[in-house]
């Protein structure tokens, strides 16, 4: 699964705030608010390194660890709940304006 591994690593580095991801720029802007406060900057760096450690541990265990031969795919309640939420999310993207107008009519709120 090289594509999934690469995607997970890139997503994990983005979550950890490594450059050039969007989370890096948000952490940079947070640190730029108080340029003289080193404690605030150290907290931001500590949280980023902690998240990086968690992500790299998950990557090493999931993608580079020993294979689990007893895995059996089962479609339980979580599968059907995820499927329903995915379908609702797609309908929300397609039918966003009618949905908002319906909700504003039901709750009698003016939405512009």
GICORKA-V854353 format. One record per residue. N is the residue number from 1. RES is the residue in one small letter. D_CENTER is the distance of its C-alpha to the mean C-alpha in whole Angstrom. Layout:
# GICORKA-V854353
N&RES&D_CENTER / N&RES&D_CENTER
This chain:
# GICORKA-V854353
1&x&20 / 2&x&20 / 3&x&18 / 4&x&15 / 5&x&16 / 6&x&16 / 7&x&12 / 8&x&11 / 9&x&13 / 10&x&12 / 11&x&8 / 12&x&9 / 13&x&11 / 14&x&9 / 15&x&7 / 16&x&11 / 17&x&12 / 18&x&15 / 19&x&17 / 20&x&16 / 21&x&13 / 22&x&12 / 23&x&11 / 24&x&14 / 25&x&16 / 26&x&15 / 27&x&16 / 28&x&19 / 29&x&20 / 30&x&19 / 31&x&22 / 32&x&24 / 33&x&25 / 34&x&27 / 35&x&28 / 36&x&31 / 37&x&29 / 38&x&28 / 39&x&27 / 40&x&24 / 41&x&23 / 42&x&24 / 43&x&21 / 44&x&18 / 45&x&19 / 46&x&20 / 47&x&16 / 48&x&15 / 49&x&17 / 50&x&16 / 51&x&13 / 52&x&14 / 53&x&16 / 54&x&14 / 55&x&12 / 56&x&15 / 57&x&17 / 58&x&15 / 59&x&15 / 60&x&19 / 61&x&19 / 62&x&18 / 63&x&19 / 64&x&22 / 65&x&23 / 66&x&26 / 67&x&26 / 68&x&26 / 69&x&29 / 70&x&29 / 71&x&25 / 72&x&26 / 73&x&24 / 74&x&25 / 75&x&24 / 76&x&23 / 77&x&22 / 78&x&19 / 79&x&19 / 80&x&21 / 81&x&19 / 82&x&16 / 83&x&18 / 84&x&20 / 85&x&16 / 86&x&16 / 87&x&19 / 88&x&19 / 89&x&16 / 90&x&18 / 91&x&21 / 92&x&20 / 93&x&19 / 94&x&22 / 95&x&24 / 96&x&23 / 97&x&26 / 98&x&28 / 99&x&26 / 100&x&25 / 101&x&29 / 102&x&30 / 103&x&28 / 104&x&30 / 105&x&33 / 106&x&32 / 107&x&31 / 108&x&34 / 109&x&32 / 110&x&32 / 111&x&29 / 112&x&30
